[in-house]
């Protein structure tokens, strides 16, 4: 049976917050130290220090800082990775206080954390979590403790799990939109617009300068969106053998006047969820060129004069084909055209996953 890696996220109980905050301050201290050390090496000697070059400068400091020795190695590795990613000689400082305080982060190397006595055991301490996954079934690989904007801590751990093959036999196309976050060729979808529903309450809290309430509303918006997208993506994966999604660019549209609606829809999150869930289920997932999918009639294949066109056509939700007389819902019609394009892609040789 094939096995894949996946990341599990579990909430840490609040009684451990003080301990985790103290460890996070030590992590920030190490990060800032190697940040300054690396920047001086580049400026004075022209030498870019690797993670192995940085390690001797921090070895043995874990006891005084209250960290696991593997955590120091992880910090150096992550620093070098981010420095290369952003192509900078010096990265931003990690701040432990003030209004721009960095969210807590404690990296953990493989085998530096384990499930013991019904708790997460790390650095000589036990951390209780809400175990919704049954962690005793898994062997931990790399992991981390992470803080969110409300000061709550989570344990994120990479584990190896068996591939659960999907029993779905259908093919479906998915059209991404603003009014409806996603609509598939079967007529189902996810409505989205979670930010718009709580926008008025958020405005009241912001004008009152109630920072705690603002953070709580933002968290509720995020959780509602994630819950809806997770349920919808899981439904698609369970029912289908192949899923085709339009290749609309959320990052590109986020720079236009449509940014608010695009970001509220969460297209990037949905694509990511579908991609890894399809991998785990062994089914096909492809992004399809959706050019003219809204204008084309899914029945006769033509682009009639009556179809919605341009930005003004986005307001048209239903239309009738002037060529064949078929009546269309704009989103469902586009999803059907994406499905048809996906079938054509399969016909010319897209490799179907071995799980099917």
N, C-alpha and C positions, 0 to 999 in steps of 0.2 A: 504494500500500500504506500502510495506517495505521501511524503510529509513536507509541510511548508512551515515557515516561521510566521508568527503573528504576535502582535503586541497587545497585552491586556492592561487595562487601566482600572485601578481600584482606589476608592477613597480611604484615606488614612484617618483614623479616629482623632478627634480634636485634642485629646489629652497629650498627644505627642507633638503638638505645634511648637512649644517652647524649645524642645530638644532639636527639632528639625530646623527651626530658625537659627539656632546657635551653630549648627553644622553648616547651614547655608552661608552664614557670615564668614566662616572659615574658608569655604569654597571661593567666595568673592575675594578674600584676601590673597589666596593662591593665584587666582586668575589675574588680579591686578599686578602681582609680583612678577609673574612670567611675562605679562604684557609689557611692563617697563623693561625687564631684562632683555626680551627679544628686540624691542625698539632700539635700545642702546647698542646692542650687538650689530644691528643693521646700520645704524648711523655712524658708529665709531670704527667698525671693522669691515662692514659690507657683508657680513655673514648672517644668513637666515638660519636660525636654530631650528632643528627638527625636534620631534617629541622625544627622541632618544638623547639629544643634546640637552634638553631642558630637564630631563629626569634627575640627573645628579644634583641639581640645584635645589630640589625639593625632597630628595630621599631622606627619610628619618624624621621629617617634620610632622608626620601624621599624628604621633602621640601628643605632641604639644597642642596641635590644632584640633584634636578630638575627631579626626577623620580616619577612615580605613586607608591603608597604604595604596590599595588599588585605585581609590578615588583620586589621588594625586596624579596617577598615571593617566586616568581618564580625562582630567582637566587639561593636561598638557596636550593630549591627543586631540581633544575637541578644539583647543585654542589654535593649533596648527591647521586643522581642517578649515576653521572659519577664516583664518588669515589668508589661506589660499583661495577660499571661495570669494571673499570680498576684495582680494588683491590689495591689501593694505599692510603697511609696515607696522601699524599700531591700531588695535581695535578699541572699541569703547570700554570705559571702565565699568565694572559691575559695582553698583552702589548698594550699600546695606542700609541706608537711611534716607530720609527726605521724601519730597513729593514724587520724585522720579526714581524711587527705589526699584532695583531690579527684582523681578520675581524669583523666589527661591529655586535653586537647582542643585541637586546632589547626585552626581553620576556614580554608577556602580558597575564594576567590571564583572565578567563572567565568574561565577562561583563565589563572589563576595557577598551574596545574599542567598538565603535558602528558606524554605518553609519548615518551621520547627515548632512543635507544640501548638499548632493552630495559629501561628503568627509568623510574620516576616522577621527573620533574624539577620541583623546586619550590624557590623561594627560593635559586637558585644551587647547589642540592645535588641529588645523585642518590640515590634510595632504591630499593633492590632489594625486590621483593615476589614472593610465590609466585603467578604469573600463571596462574590456572586458568580465566580467561574469555577470554583473548586480547585484552588491552586495546588492542593496536594497531589493532583494528577499530573502535574507538569514539573519538568526540570528547568530551573531558571537559567537563563543566559544573561546577557547584559541587561541592565535595568537602571532606573533613576527615580528619585523622589522629585516631584515638581509641585510648585505652588501656583494657584490661580490668583486672579485679581482680587478675590474676596478673602484671601489668606487661608484658603483650604488647601490641604496637601493631598497628593495622589501618588500612588506607587505604580509606575509603568514598567512592565517587565516583558522581555522578548522570550517566547517559548516556542517549542516545536510541536505542531499538532498534525494529526492525520487529515488528509484531504477528504472532505465529505462531498461525494459526487452528487450533482443535482439530478433529479428524476424528471425535470422539465423536458418537454418535447417541442414546444412552440418556438417561433422566432418573433422578435418584437423590435420595433423602432421607437426611439424616444426623441421627442422634440423638446428643447429647452426654451423657456420663455420667461417673460416678466410677470404677466398677469397670473399665469399658472407656472409654477417653477418648472414643472415637467409634465408632459402628456405623452402617453404611449399610443401605439397603433391600435390597441384594444379599447381605447377610450378611457382608461384609468389614468391616474396621475397624482401629483402632490400639489396642493394649492400654494403653499409657501406664504410669502408676505407677512412673516411673523413680526418683523420690525414695524411695519405699518400698523399692525393691530395694537401695539403698545407704545406707539410714538407719542400719543397725547400724554400718557402717564409719565413717560420719560421726560418730556418737556417740562411738566410740572415739577418733577424732582430736580431737574437741572436748574430751573429758575429759582428754586428754593435752596440751591446749593447743598442739597442733601446727598453727599457723596456715597454714603452707604446704600441708600435707596437706588441711586443711579447704577451702581455696580450690580445690585440685585436684579434690576430690570434687564440690564444687558445680559446677565447670566441666564435669566429666564428666556429671553429671546434666543440665545444661542442653544440652550438645551431643547427648546421646542423645535427649532429648525433641525437640529441633529436627530432628534427622535423621529420626526416625520420622514427625513431622508433615509434614516436607517431602516425604518419599517418598509418604506416603498422599495428601496434597493433590495432588501431581503426578499420581498414578494416577487420581484422580477427575476431574481436568481433562482428561486425555488420553482418557478413556473416555466422557465424558458431554457432552451439549449443554446441560444445565441441572442445577444443583445447589441443593437447598433444605436449609437448616439450621435447626434449632430455635432460637428466640430466647431461650434460657435466659440469665439474667444472671449472669455469672461474678463481677462486682464486687459484686452484691447477696449472693450466696451466700458470698463470701469474708468476709463479716462474721458468718457463723453458725458453728455447731460443725462444719460441713462444710468449713471453709476449707482445711484441709490437703489434702484430697482434690481439691477444686476447683482450687486453685492447681497441684497436681501434674499435673492433667490437661491444662492449657494450652489451655483452650477459646478464649481471646482470641487466642492465637497462631495457632491453626488457622483461625479465622474470617478473620483478617487475610491469611493465606497464600492461602486460597481466594478471597478478594475480589480481590486484585491479580493472581493467576494467571488467574482467570476474565476479568478485564479484558484481560489480555495475549492471551488465547486467543479473545476475542470471544464468550464464552458467558454464559448467564444465571446469576447468583448472587443468591439471595434468602433473607432470614431470615424464617421462617414462625412464626406464633403456634402454639406447641406445647401449648396448653391441652388437657388430657384425652387427649393422644396416647398416654400410657402406659395409661390405663384403657380406651380404646375398642378394640374388636375390629376389626382391619384387614380382616376378611373380611365381617362382617355390618354393621359400622358402629355397633353398639349399645354401651352401657356396661353390661355384665352384672354381676351381683352377685359373680361369681367373680373379677373383675379386681382387680389390686392397687391399693390406695387409701391415700392419706396417706403420712406418713413411714415408718410401719412396713411399707408395701408395697414400699419400696425394696429390701428384702431378698429379695423374691420374684423369681426370675430366669426361671421358666417357669410358665405357667398355661394352663388350658383354658377356653374360652368356654362358659358355661352356656347360652347361647342357640343357637349353631350347632355347638358341639362342636369348633371349631378349636383346635389346640394352638399356643401362641405362645411364642417367646423374647421376653422383655420388651423388650429393646433393638431387635431387628429389627422387632417389631410397631410400636413407637413410630416408627421410621424410615419404615415404610410409611405410617403415618398422616400423617407430615410430608410425604411425597411426594404423597399424595392432596390434602393442603391446598395444596401448591404447584401442582398441576394446576388446582385451582379458582382460584387467584390468576391464573394465566396466562389462564384462560378469561374473566376479567372485565377483562382489558386491561393486564397488565404489559407494558411495552415490551421486546421481545426485542432483544438487541444486534444491530447491523448485521452482525456477523461471522457470523451464522447465516442 
